Amino acid sequence: MPSIRNIAVGLPIKEGHLLALEGFDPSRELAFLRAIGGGIEFGEPAEVALRREFMEELGVVLESASLLGIRENIFTYEGEPGHEIAHIFAVRSAELDSVPLDAELHVLDEGSPVRWVPIDDIGSGRRTLFPDGAPELLATLVGG
C-alpha cells in the first residue's frame, strides 16, 4: 500500500527570483518547478530535515528557516499516485545569495537542474510550482 510522505522544502528568494528545481513529467508532458528539499526522516524535526536536504542537494548552509505553512499535496507523477504533507519554509542562505541569477546549479545526488526563476513567471497559467500550496505561500513572502 502506498504511504504518505512528509517533506520539508524551502523557498529561497533573491531580487524577485525563486531558486527552484526544474522538472518534467513525461506522462503529462508537464514542465514544472519544485521547491528544494526532501523527505523528513522518522524522529527528525522538519526544520532539521530542511537544513539537511539543502546541504545534501546543494551543499549549502541555511542561516534561517521560518515555517510558512503545512500543505497537503496529492498528485500523479510519471503515472504514479503520490501523497505528501509538505512543510514549506522561507529560507535564507548567504551562499545562495552569492549565486548569480543566470547560474544553473544541479542537485548533487541526482543531477536535476536548479535555477533562479522570476517570481512573476510562477502561477497564473505560466510556470507551475509544486508542492501544492507553495505558490500561495510564496506570494505572502513577496507581498502578492
Secondary structure, 3 states (H helix, E strand, C coil): CCCCEEEEEEEEEECCEEEEEEEEECCCCEEEEECEEEECCCCCCHHHHHHHHHHHHHCCCCCEEEEEEEEEEEEEECCEEEEEEEEEEEEECHHHHCCCCCCEEECCCCCCEEEEEEHHHECCCCECEECCCHHHHHHHHHCC
